[in-house]
Amino acid sequence: QVQLVESGGGLVQTGGSLRLSCAASGFSFSPYDMNWYRQGPGEERELVAAITNTGGITNYADSVKGRFTVSRDNAKNTMYLQMNSLKPEDTAVYYCSAVRGIRTYYWGRGTQVTVSS
C-alpha cells in the first residue's frame, strides 16, 4: 500500500521551530522528486519547498526562503522540512507529495502547523 505520512506538526509560538517529516512506504522513494505544500485557512494550496530525487537541487517559495530547509534521506525513505523563525502566517496544513516529471503521483494527508502570536 502506497503511503506518504506527514508528522511533526503542532502548536508553536512565533519565532519557534518545528521539523516536519514525510515518510514514504509502498513505493520506491528515491526516483521521485518531492514537494512540500501548505494550505492555510481559506487559502489555496501553495508550494512551499521542493527537492529533487537526489537532494541536489532545492527550491523555496519566497515567503519561506532563509527560514525553511528541505532535505531527504533516501536510505530512510523520508523527507524533512526544518522550519525556523515561524510566523503566524505559516499556520497551515502541510502536505508532502511525490512527483515525477510534471505528474504528481502521491499525496500525504497532511499535518497541522499552528503558530501563535
C-alpha positions, 0 to 999 in steps of 0.5 A: 500500500502506497503511503506518504505520512506527514508528522511533526506538526503542532502548536508553536509560538512565533519565532519557534521551530518545528521539523516536519517529516514525510515518510514514504512506504509502498513505493520506491522513494528515491526516483521521485522528486518531492514537494512540500505544500501548505494550505492555510485557512481559506487559502489555496494550496501553495508550494512551499519547498521542493527537492529533487530525487537526489537532494541536489537541487532545492527550491523555496517559495519566497515567503519561506526562503532563509527560514525553511530547509528541505532535505531527504534521506533516501536510505530512510525513505523520508523527507524533512522540512526544518522550519525556523523563525515561524510566523503566524502566517505559516499556520497551515496544513502541510502536505508532502507529495511525490512527483515525477516529471510534471505528474504528481503521483502521491499525496500525504494527508497532511499535518497541522502547523499552528503558530501563535502570536 
